[in-house]
Amino acid sequence: MTWLRTKATLRRRPLERPNGRSPEASKRRNRRSPASLVLLYLALLVGAVIALFPVFVMVTGSTKTLAEVMRIPPQWIPQHLSLKNFQEVFRQQPLYWRYFVNSAVVALITVVSVLVTSSMAGYALAKFTYRGRNVIFLFILSTMMIPFEMRMVPLYVMVSDWHLTDTYLGLALPGLVGAFGIFLMRQFIASIPDDLTDAARIDGASEVGIFIRIILPLTKPALSALAIFTLVGSWEAFLWPLLIVDAESMRTLPLGLALFAGRYLQRLDLQMAASVMTVLPMVIVFFVLQRRFVEGITMTGLKG
């Protein structure tokens, strides 16, 4: 069919950037001299060392004894690697596994909801022409300027009235729909040529079929990037769970880590072990989706 041939052609050639230049043209334009490249990589190396040094201290400290952690001058490399600190965390706090499960369930609900709503809204804002479309898009973007602290009280009243405190749905409620996700998907879908969807409509494809069979497969890089952003935001959320969770069995990992650190202020070795276990799932997810994450950020035209 026409739209299948157009889709195959689109996959063989890279999508153009939103500014109208192909990736090859942008690479030719952005060529730098060897000296500038050396300075650039040197600056990146220094920044990476500064950013990763606390992580290095945390990881190595989780395998040290308390005496080695407190030693002055510091001993950067442990003499004897040991996993006893991780075992001790679970022995001192048996519910730590439950905290993992709670954070995973809340993150799964949030990520699935954001991916579905953002992709559908992005498609509607990018590929349909109707009165007030730009006004709706600007209104959605304006919600990103409202800090969470201003929405926290009405959200808490809603959750309390609906009896959703100490529930997974109540924990995930503030993040079920995100303006950033809608913006990200709208920018990416707008870069897909209209000829592809027009050809599918001529062949008799429904809008749902176009969305599922054409748009979603082509937006995998953006969906991966959005999934990582949403997952990290849900995983590290602290203020909202602290506000609506009373039962100890419903605490998420950030709350459990704060509780554990408060109980064992002097045991820095155990605190570092608990921190490593909290961060490790996010590191694994990022490396698994790293390629699509970079593609999603590059092809949507977002810049840091």
Salt bridges, closest charged atoms under 4 A:
GLU88 OE2 - ARG91 NH2 2.58
ASP194 OD1 - LYS127 NZ 2.61
ASP198 OD1 - ARG201 NH1 3.22
GLU207 OE2 - ARG201 NE 2.66
GLU248 OE2 - ARG251 NH1 3.85
ASP269 OD2 - ARG267 NH2 2.94
GLU295 OE2 - ARG291 NH1 3.05
